[in-house]
Amino acid sequence: MDNVTTLINDIAKDVQGLAPAIAGIILVIIGLVWMFAKDPNKKEAAQTWMINVFIGFAIAYLAASLVAWGTGKMSGF
């Protein structure tokens, strides 16, 4: 059971490391699209994507943090 707990904890820590980098890259790309878009509909779509990426990042990071915390509390199984 320790191997499974360690594996889950390692995956959670990897997600915590990758999520900010991936979200940052995506937000930069969306920001460039927003800056250079001339069509108001494209600007609005880019803003929607920015919000969705931020919410997705927050969910993924908080879930990984919760899993890492939970595996740290697991003992005796």
Contacts in CASP RR format, 6 or more apart in sequence:
PFRMAT RR
TARGET T0000
AUTHOR 0000-0000-0000
METHOD contacts of the structure
MODEL  1
MDNVTTLINDIAKDVQGLAPAIAGIILVIIGLVWMFAKDPNKKEAAQTWM
INVFIGFAIAYLAASLVAWGTGKMSGF
1 77 0 8 1.000
5 71 0 8 1.000
5 72 0 8 1.000
5 74 0 8 1.000
5 77 0 8 1.000
6 71 0 8 1.000
8 67 0 8 1.000
8 71 0 8 1.000
9 67 0 8 1.000
9 68 0 8 1.000
9 71 0 8 1.000
9 72 0 8 1.000
11 67 0 8 1.000
12 64 0 8 1.000
12 65 0 8 1.000
12 67 0 8 1.000
12 68 0 8 1.000
12 71 0 8 1.000
13 64 0 8 1.000
13 68 0 8 1.000
15 60 0 8 1.000
15 61 0 8 1.000
15 63 0 8 1.000
15 64 0 8 1.000
16 61 0 8 1.000
16 64 0 8 1.000
16 65 0 8 1.000
16 68 0 8 1.000
19 57 0 8 1.000
19 60 0 8 1.000
19 61 0 8 1.000
19 64 0 8 1.000
20 57 0 8 1.000
20 61 0 8 1.000
23 53 0 8 1.000
23 54 0 8 1.000
23 56 0 8 1.000
23 57 0 8 1.000
26 53 0 8 1.000
27 50 0 8 1.000
27 53 0 8 1.000
27 54 0 8 1.000
30 46 0 8 1.000
30 49 0 8 1.000
30 50 0 8 1.000
30 53 0 8 1.000
31 46 0 8 1.000
31 50 0 8 1.000
33 42 0 8 1.000
33 46 0 8 1.000
34 42 0 8 1.000
34 43 0 8 1.000
34 46 0 8 1.000
34 47 0 8 1.000
34 50 0 8 1.000
37 43 0 8 1.000
37 46 0 8 1.000
END
